Amino acid sequence: MSNLLIAPMILPIMTAVILVFLRGNVRVQRLMTLVTLIVVLIISLFLLMEVEAYGIMRLDFSGWLPPYGILFVGDAFALLLVTVATVVTIACSIYAFSTIGEAHENMFFYSFVLMLVAGVNGSFLTGDIFNLFVCFEVMLLASYVLVALGGGKRQLRESLKYVLINVVASWMFLVALAYLYGAIGTLNMAHIATRVAEVGQDPVLTTISLVFLIVFSLKAGLLLFFWLPGSYSVPPTSVAALFAALLTKVGMYAIIRTFTLMFPHNQEVTHAIIAIMAVLTLIAGMAGAMGGRDVKTIATYNVLIGVGFIMLGLAIANEQAFMGVVYYLMHDMVAKAMLFLCVGMMIYLTGETVVKNMSGLIRNYPVFGWLYFVALCALVGIPPLSGFVGKILIGQGAITSGDYVLLAVGFISSIAVLYSLLRIFLASFFGETIIVLEDEVPIRKGMMGSLIMLTACMIFLGLGANYMMPFVEAAAAVLVDPSIYIDAVLRGNE
């Protein structure tokens, strides 16, 4: 069964290559993209069930046993994120079917979407930190094309900034890898953890870990987010939703793995820095979201609030907080995709981006209006929706460890989310409608279908928390006790 671990990465890549030769047949491209993603979802769910029943899986490429070969490791944490990432990509692809346009579709749009999700899934599953770099680059190369697709002047300007920032981050990643290999002589994550524990996390290794923190923070938008608002506001709606749902989450996943598995021994330094960065990110996100005038800006700064809140859980670093981190990561992937699709639909229906220039949308599109309201409630953390569970768990973790300042900042961030998104809801959906009946733009089935799908996911993650909790507990157990992961990788050779 472990051979299936490669499927979430290799199947999208294979389909992406095939689609290059089907450039003129848009319908076949759509069908193959959707079928591939559904197959990946089924495999991911199957692997998740197997891991829950039998423990962590490992796939050694070419038969080379750890720590000498490249490998994929499937634990509950990685497979939960792979599953949710695939669900989000399916929803965004269905939205794109109705909105992206044949001009973009004939520029290999679906090939690059599949390459993006392949890089994301590979990043979650790899057990080798150099292979993490490779998967990052696969993801980023696809994102470079998607952010620039269409070639508008503003798009090209923002895409150039996005590419330059990520090239610098990738260069720093390679430098950190070189120093890490020079210090301990291995790049296998589990073996790194063993070596660091043996020699002790001295100042040199702590400095190397902080370089990784800078690299992954650039990619996650943790404090170093100056590139993010522009880069997330220029692509088409389906692409922006994918970026908001997936790209920052890969960066956060890398930070979590780094400081729970490889470098967990000097928390008074590393976790204190992470806590400060998380609080500053939350403050910046709250300021931007509450002060924003257009819906894209407000949505983008809400991404930063999510990043800061999840990193608060990592800084707290106990089992309840880690359960909250896992749950809130899943919720945030779904909810941020939903938020960006809603914002894009508002712009599509009105031709406006400024909040005060929209009003009365709920009169013309009542179903859409209440779907947005559900997303608002989920992002605020109102029960019984998905955001509530993760926020409660992180809050309980903060109380347990006595981190009341972090608890207070997290609570205030929820108020900021409520204010910013409720302002959109009241100003744009209520009041006198700006759309007369003859100018009413119909909502296409694919657009509405994707919103309903994501809404159902948010409701399921909230009401189905008891069903999800065994998987979340298994994921958190590995973060609390990295020896579970290390034993599965290094001592599972028989």
N, C-alpha and C positions, 0 to 999 in steps of 0.2 A: 504493500500500500504506500510505502514511503516514496516510491517512484512518482506518485501523483503530485508530490510537492513542487515539481518543476512546472506543472500544468498552468497555474495562475500566471506564470511569466511567459512560458514558451508558446502557449496557444495564441495569445494576443499578438505576439511577434510574428508567428507564422501567418496568421490571417492578415496582418498589416502588410506583409510582403506580397501576398496573393492579391490584395486589393489594388496594389500599384498597377497590376496588369488589367484591372477592370475599371479603369478611369472613366470610361464613357457610360458605364451602366450603373447609375446611381441607385436604382432599386436593389440590385444585387449587392452592392456595397452595404446598404442599410441592413439588409437581411443577414448577410454574413457577420456583420458587426454585432447585431443583436443576438444571433445564435451563439457566437463565440462567447460573448459575455454571460449568457445564460448557462452555457456549459461550464464556464469557469466558476460561476456562482454555485452550481450543483456540486462540483468537485470540492470547492472550499467548504461547503456545509458538511459534506461527507468526511473530509479530513478533520474538521472541527469535532465531529461526533467521535471519530476514531481516537483523537487525542484525549478527549474527555474519558473515553472508556479504557484506553491502554497506555496513556502517557505520551510524553514528547516524542515526536518522530524526527528522524534525521536521514538526509539523502546525501551520500558521498558520491561526488562526480568522479567517473572513471575508476571507481573502486579504491581511491586513495583515502586511507583512514585518517581521522583527525590526529594531530593538528597539521598534517602535511598537505592535505588536499582542500579544494574548495567544496563547500557543503551548504545545503539549505537545512534550516531547523524549523520545524513546525511545532510551536507551543501554542497554548490557548490565546495568548496575547496577540501574537502575529496573525493567527488564523482568524480571530475576530475582526481585526482591522482589514485583512484581505477580503473577507466576506462583505463587510460594510462598504469598503471602497468599490467593490464590484457592483453592489446594489446602486450606489450613487452614480456610477458611470453608466449603468443601464438607464436610469432616470434622465440623466443629462443627455444621453444619446437620443432617447425618444423625443426629448424637447428639441434637440437639434434637427431631427427629421423634419419638423414642421417649420423651422425658423432659419436655419443656417443658410439655405439657398444653394442652388446647383453650382453657382460660380465657386463657392468655397468647397463644395463637395467634390468638384472636379479638380481641386488642388490638393488631393490626397488627405482631406480633412479626417476621415475615419481611420486611415492608416496611422496618423499621428496621435489620434485619441487612443488607439490601441497600444501604440508604443508608450504613451504616457502611463497608462494603467499597468503595462508590463513592468516599467521601471518602478512604479509605486509598489506593486506586489513583490517584486524582487527585493526591494529595500526592506520590506517587512520580514521576508523569509530568510534572507542570507544570514549565515553564521560566521562570515569572514568579513573583517572590516574593510579590506581592499575591495572585495566584491560589493560592499555597500557603496563605495565610491563609484564603481562601474554602474551599478543600478541607478544611483543618483544622476549620473551623466546621461543615461538612457532617458530617464524622466525629463531632465532639463533640456536635452536636445529637442525632444518633442514639444516641450513647452515654449521653447524659443520660436518655433514655427507657428504654434497656435496663437501666441500673443501678438505676432506680427501679421497674421493672416488677414488679407484685405488690403494692406499697404497704405492705409491712411496716414497723413502727415503726423498726427498725434500718436497713432499706433507705432509708427517707426521710431519716434522720439522716445517713447516709453519703453519699447522693446529693446532699444539700444542700451538704455540704462539698466534694464533687467538683465540683459546678457552680460554687461560689464561687471555688475555686482556679483553674479553667479560665477563668472570666470575667476574673479579674485577669490571668492570663497572656495572654489575647486582647487586653485593653486595652494591656498592655505591648508586645505584638506590633505593634499599630497605632501606638503612639508611636514605636517603633523604625523602622517603615516610613516614618513622616513625616520623621524626622530623616535617614534614609538618602536619601530622595528629595530633601530639601532640600540635602543635601551633594553628591550626584553627579547628580541629575536623571534617574534611570532606575530601573525596577524589574525589568527583564529580567535574569535571573541572569547570563547570559553577558556582557551589556553592563555590568552592575555589576562583574564581574571585570575587564573591560577598563579601565573608568574608574578603579577602585581601583589597578590597575597603572600607569596613566598619571600619576595625581596623587600616588601613594604612600600607603601605609597609615599615615597620620599618627595622632596620639593620639585625634583626634575619631572617625575611622573605626574605630579599634581599640575605643574605648568603645562605639560603636554595635554592633560585632560582639559585644561582651560582653553587651550587653542582649539580643541575639538568643540568646546562649548561655543566659542565665537563663530566657528564655521557653521555649526548646526543652527545657531541663533540667527544668523543671516538668512538661512533657508526657511526657518520657522517664523520669522518676524518677531522674535523675542528681543525686545528693546531696539535691535538693529533693523528697524522696519521702514526706513525712509524711502525705500524703493517700492514698497508694497501698494500704497494707495493708488499711484498712477498706473502700475502694471496690472492691477485688478480691475481698473475702471475702463480700459480701452478695448479688451477683446469682446467678441460676441457673447451674448448672455450665457449660452450653454458652456462656453469655455471658461468664462469668469466663475461660474458655479463650480466647475470641476477644480479650478485652481483653489478657490476658497475652501472647498471640501477636502482636497487631497494634499496639496503641496506643503502647506504649513504643517500638516499632520505628520508627514514623513520626517520633517526636521525635528518635530517634537518627539517622535518615536525614537529617533537616533539619540537625542539628548537623554531620554529615559533609559535606553539600553546602556548608554555610556556610563551613567552615574548610578545605576543599580546593579550592573553586571561587571563592568571592567574597572571602574574607579569609584567604588563605594566607601573607601576607607578613610577619607579625610573630609567628612561631611561638614565639620565646623567651618571649613573654608569654601568648598565647592557648593554646598547647599545654601550657605548664607548668600553667596553671590547670585545663585539662581533665584533665591527669594527676593533679593533687591531688584534684579532684572524683571521678575514677574510683576512686582508692585509698580515699578516705573512703566512697564508696558500697559498695565491696567489703567494707570492714571492717564497716559497718553491716549489710550483707546477710548476711555470715558470722555475725555475732553473733545476728541474728534467726533465721536458719535453724537454727543449732546449739542455740539456747536455746528455740525454739518447742515448745509442748506439743501443739498441735493441727495436723492435716495441712494445713489451709488457710493457717495462718500460715507454716508451713515452706515451702509452695509459693510463697507470695507473696514471701518474702524471697529465695528462689532466683531470682525475676525480677530483683531488684536486683543479685544477683551477676552475672547475665548482662549487665545494662546496664553495670555497672562493667568487666567483662572486655572487652566490645566497645569501650568508650571508651579502654581501655588501648591497643588497637591503633591508634586514631586519634591518640593522644598520641605513639606511637612514630613514625608517619608515614613509613614507607618502603614500597617496593612489596610486600615479603613480608607486612608487617603489614596492609596494605590488602587483600591477597588473603585473609588470615585474617579480617579484619573482614567482608568480603562473605560468605565461606563460613560464618562463625559466625553472622551475622545470619540466613541461611537456616535453618541448623540450629536456632537458638534459637526461631524462629517455630514450627517443627514440634514441637520437643521440649517447649517450655513449654505449647503446646496439649495435648500428650499428657499432661504431668504434671498439669495441672488437670483433664482429663477422668478420669484415673485416681483422683485425690483425690476428685472428685465421685462416682465410682462406689463408692469405699470407703464414703463417707458414705451413699449410697443403699442399699448392701447391709447395713450394720450399724446405721444410725441414730446413729452416734457420730462425733465429730470429734476427740476426744483420742486420741493415739497409744496410750497405755497401756490404753485401754478396748477396743482391738481386738486380736484374735489369731486365728491359725489360718485366715485367709482362703484360703490356698493349698490347703487340704484340700477346701474347698467349691468353689473357683473356680480350678483350677490354671492354665488358659490365661491368665486375667486376671493372675494372680500373676506369670507369667513375662513377660507383656507389660510389666508395670510394671518388672520387672528390666531389660529391654532399654532402657526409657526412662532408668532410673537409670544404666546403663552409658554411654548416649549423652551424658547431661548431664555426667557425670564426665569424658568424653573418652577412654573405653577403645576401642582399635581393635577391629574395623574400622568402627565406627559413626560417625555424622555429626559428633559433637562433636570427635573426634580430629583431623580435618583442619584445622579452623579454629584449634584450640588450638596445634597444631604450627606452623602458619604464623605466628601471632602471636608464638609463642615464638622462632622463627627470626628474625623481624623485630627482636625485642628484643635478641637476641644480636648481630645485625649492627650495630645502632646503639649497643650498649653500655649499654642500659637494664636493668641487672641487678636493680635494685630493683623495677621494674615486673614483670620476669619472675618474681621471687620471690613477689610479692604474687599474681600470677596463678596460680602453682603452688599456693600455700597455699589460694586460693579453691577450687581443684578438690578439695582434701582436705576442705574444709568442706562442699562439695556432696556428696561421698561419704559423709561422716559423717551429715549430716542425712537424706539419702534412704535410706541403708542402715539407719538407725535405724527408719525407718518400715517398711522391708521385713522386718527381723528381728522387730520387735515386733508388727506387724499381720498379717503373712502366715504367720509360723511360730508354734509353740506350740500349745496346746490350742485348738481352735476354739470360738468363742462362739456359733456358729449351729448349732442342732440341725437335723436333716434336715427336719422338718416346718415349720420356720420359714425355710428357705432361700428367698431371693428370687431368682427367675430373672433372668438378664441378657438383656435384649432384644437382638434381632439388630442393630438399628441402633446400639446402644451398642457392642457388640463389633465391629461392622463399622468404625466410625469409629476405634477403637483399632488395629485391624489395618491400616487404611489409613495412619495416621500412623506406625506401626511400620515398615511397608514403605518409607515415605519416608525415615525415619532410616537404614535399612539401605542404601537406594539412594544416599543422599548420602555414605555411608561407602564402600561397595564401588564405587560409580560415580564416584568422585572424578576419575578420568582423563577420563571423558566430560564432567564438569562443568567441568573446569579451563580449557578455552579460553574459556568464557563468563566465568568468574571473573577470568582474566587480562585480558580485555578491559575488565571493570568496573574492576579495579584500575588499569589503564593510564590511564583517564580521571581517577581520583582522584590519581594521581601527577603526571600532565601535563594540567592543565585546559585547555591550548590545544587539545587534541583536541575537547573539548566546545565551546569557544568558536568554533573554526573551523566546526564542523558547524552551529552556530546562526547566527552572524553572517556567515559567508562561504560559506554554502551556499544563497544566494538564486537562483543561476542555475538 
